[in-house]
Amino acid sequence: MKILVINGPNLNFLGIREKGIYGETSYNDLISMIYQKARELDVEVECWQSNHEGAIIDKLQDAYFKKVDGIVINPGAYTHYSYAIHDALKALTMPKVEVHISDVDAREAFRHVSVTLPACDHQIKGHGLKGYLEAMDYLAGKNLG
């Protein structure tokens, strides 16, 4: 089974930005946690991050050709307004889980709406970095590989 983990804008600044919301754990530490979880689940995982909307769309389209079995995506701020990422996600038939580190419903009003969620199968929010691991469990439970 192959899982692709996509992180959108500013997630590479974990441990640097807004520590009261996102914590002090670095992006590299998150990636280590994800790879450790992949070993536990005996799945293949690729972690990828971009601050650029078009690059995220290209990566989603590439997942189709690489026959990825499941996607974990944290679109960052694009969650709330990128219909282009929504359309790219919707075009893919493999299961997709949207993850948010913080509880977006308890934050600013503009964060309460996800335009990308309708193109995903599941959402995990407010569980901190463990949300990524829960998303991987969700996809592994689908027995996709």
C-alpha positions as CSV (number, residue, x, y, z in Angstrom):
1,M,0.0,0.0,0.0
2,K,1.2,3.5,-0.9
3,I,0.1,6.6,1.0
4,L,1.0,10.1,-0.1
5,V,1.0,12.8,2.6
6,I,0.7,16.3,1.2
7,N,1.2,19.4,3.3
8,G,0.3,22.9,2.1
9,P,1.5,26.4,2.8
10,N,3.3,27.2,6.0
11,L,3.3,23.7,7.4
12,N,7.1,23.6,6.9
13,F,7.1,26.2,9.6
14,L,5.8,23.9,12.3
15,G,7.6,24.6,15.6
16,I,8.3,28.1,14.4
17,R,4.9,29.7,13.7
18,E,2.1,30.2,16.2
19,K,3.4,27.7,18.8
20,G,0.3,28.3,20.9
21,I,-1.8,26.8,18.1
22,Y,0.5,24.3,16.4
23,G,2.9,23.4,19.1
24,E,6.7,23.3,19.2
25,T,7.3,20.1,17.3
26,S,9.1,20.8,14.0
27,Y,8.1,19.8,10.6
28,N,11.0,17.3,10.4
29,D,9.8,15.7,13.7
30,L,6.3,15.3,12.1
31,I,7.8,13.6,9.1
32,S,9.8,11.3,11.4
33,M,6.5,10.4,13.2
34,I,4.8,9.7,9.8
35,Y,7.6,7.4,8.6
36,Q,7.6,5.6,12.0
37,K,3.9,5.0,11.7
38,A,4.4,3.7,8.1
39,R,6.8,1.1,9.4
40,E,4.3,0.1,12.1
41,L,1.6,-0.3,9.5
42,D,4.0,-1.9,6.9
43,V,3.0,0.6,4.3
44,E,5.0,2.8,1.9
45,V,4.7,6.5,2.5
46,E,5.8,9.7,0.7
47,C,5.7,13.0,2.5
48,W,5.7,16.2,0.5
49,Q,5.1,19.9,1.2
50,S,4.6,23.0,-0.9
51,N,3.6,26.6,-0.4
52,H,2.3,26.8,-4.0
53,E,-1.2,25.9,-5.1
54,G,-0.2,24.7,-8.6
55,A,2.5,22.4,-7.2
56,I,0.0,20.8,-4.9
57,I,-2.4,20.2,-7.9
58,D,0.5,18.8,-9.9
59,K,1.4,16.4,-7.0
60,L,-2.2,15.3,-6.7
61,Q,-2.4,14.5,-10.4
62,D,0.9,12.7,-10.2
63,A,-0.6,10.5,-7.5
64,Y,-3.0,9.2,-10.1
65,F,-0.2,8.1,-12.5
66,K,1.9,6.7,-9.6
67,K,-1.1,4.6,-8.5
68,V,-1.1,5.9,-4.9
69,D,-3.6,4.0,-2.8
70,G,-4.5,6.8,-0.4
71,I,-3.9,10.4,0.3
72,V,-3.5,12.4,3.6
73,I,-3.7,16.1,2.9
74,N,-3.5,19.2,5.0
75,P,-4.1,21.9,2.4
76,G,-3.4,24.7,5.0
77,A,-5.1,27.9,4.2
78,Y,-6.0,26.6,0.7
79,T,-8.6,24.5,2.6
80,H,-10.8,27.5,2.7
81,Y,-10.7,28.8,-0.8
82,S,-8.9,26.6,-3.3
83,Y,-11.6,25.2,-5.6
84,A,-8.7,24.2,-7.9
85,I,-7.3,21.8,-5.2
86,H,-10.9,20.6,-4.6
87,D,-11.2,19.8,-8.3
88,A,-7.9,17.9,-8.3
89,L,-8.9,15.9,-5.3
90,K,-12.4,15.2,-6.7
91,A,-10.8,13.7,-9.9
92,L,-9.0,11.1,-7.8
93,T,-10.8,7.9,-6.8
94,M,-8.5,6.7,-4.1
95,P,-9.5,7.5,-0.5
96,K,-8.5,10.9,0.8
97,V,-8.3,12.2,4.3
98,E,-8.2,15.9,5.1
99,V,-6.2,16.7,8.3
100,H,-6.0,19.9,10.3
101,I,-3.7,20.1,13.4
102,S,-5.9,22.7,15.1
103,D,-9.7,22.6,15.6
104,V,-10.5,24.9,12.7
105,D,-14.1,25.2,14.0
106,A,-12.9,26.9,17.2
107,R,-10.8,29.5,15.3
108,E,-11.6,32.4,13.0
109,A,-14.9,32.3,11.1
110,F,-13.2,31.9,7.7
111,R,-11.6,28.7,8.9
112,H,-15.0,27.0,9.5
113,V,-15.6,26.3,5.9
114,S,-13.5,23.7,3.9
115,V,-14.0,23.8,0.2
116,T,-11.7,20.8,-0.1
117,L,-13.5,18.5,2.3
118,P,-16.4,17.6,-0.1
119,A,-13.7,16.0,-2.3
120,C,-12.3,13.9,0.6
121,D,-13.7,10.8,2.3
122,H,-12.9,11.8,5.9
123,Q,-11.6,14.7,8.0
124,I,-9.6,14.8,11.2
125,K,-9.2,18.1,13.0
126,G,-8.0,19.3,16.3
127,H,-6.0,16.2,17.2
128,G,-2.6,17.9,16.8
129,L,0.1,16.1,14.8
130,K,-1.5,12.7,15.8
131,G,-4.2,13.5,13.3
132,Y,-1.8,12.5,10.6
133,L,-1.3,9.1,12.2
134,E,-5.0,8.6,12.7
135,A,-5.5,9.4,9.0
136,M,-2.9,6.7,8.1
137,D,-4.7,4.2,10.3
138,Y,-8.0,5.2,8.6
139,L,-6.5,4.5,5.1
140,A,-4.7,1.3,6.2
141,G,-8.1,0.1,7.6
142,K,-9.4,0.4,4.1
143,N,-7.1,-2.5,3.1
144,L,-6.2,-0.7,-0.1
145,G,-2.9,-2.2,-0.9
